[in-house]
Amino acid sequence: MPNHRPLQSATWVFFAWAAFAVAIGAMAAAVIYMPVPPWSRGFVAVAALMLVQASVVLTKTVRDQAESLAEAEQGPAR
């Protein structure tokens, strides 16, 4: 029988998405209202998007690595 992890609660999933939306909105507002030339705002906006993308990739990589280690410790699947 496979080892199942419990699902996240709906409240936690909502909190995670809400926090993400607030962070993106705050960063967008900061970039839009920054008192600098447009090229500087574009640079910061691209850097912010790259940071979000890198965070998603890092999170998935760490999760996959942890799952692989857990599977290796359990031995071969039956």
N, C-alpha and C positions, 0 to 999 in steps of 0.2 A: 504494500500500500504506500503510495507516495506521501512524502512529508509536505503537507500544505501549510502555508503561512496564513494567518488570519488577514482578511482584507482590512484596509484602512477604514475608519469611520467616515461617514459622510461629512461630519463636521470638520474633521481634519483635512479632508480633500478640499472642502470649500475654503478653509483657512489658507491652505497652500496656494490655491489659485488666486484668492483675494490678495494675499501678500505679494504675489508675483505681479498682479495687475497694478497694485499701488506703487510698487517699485518701478515698473516700466513707466507709469504715468508721471511719477516724480522726476525720473531721469529725463523724460521727454520735455517736461515743463522747464527743467533746469537748462536744457540745451536750447530750447526756444527763446528763453528770456535772458540768456547769457549776454552781457554787454561786450561782445567781441565781434570781429568780422565774420561774415558767413563761412569762409573756409575753415575758421577755427571751430565753429559750431559743427560743421560737417565732420571734421576730424574727431571731435568728441563723440558725436552720434555714432560714427562707425566703430569707434573703440568700445562704446557701450554695447552695441550689438554683438561685437566679437566677444565681449565679456560674458554676455548672456549665453551665446552659443558654446563657448568654452566651458561654462559652468554646467550646462546640460550634458555635454560630452564627458566631462570629468565625473559627474554624478553617475552616469550610466556605466562608465568604465569601472569605478570603484564598486558599484553594486554587482556587476558581472564578475569581477575578480573575487568578491566575497562569496558569491554563489558557487563559483568554481572551486574555491578552497573548501567550502562546506561539503560539496559533493565528493571531493577527493577524500575528505576525512571519513565520510560514510561508507566508502568502498564502492564496488561496482553495483550498478542497478540490477535489481532482481526481476 
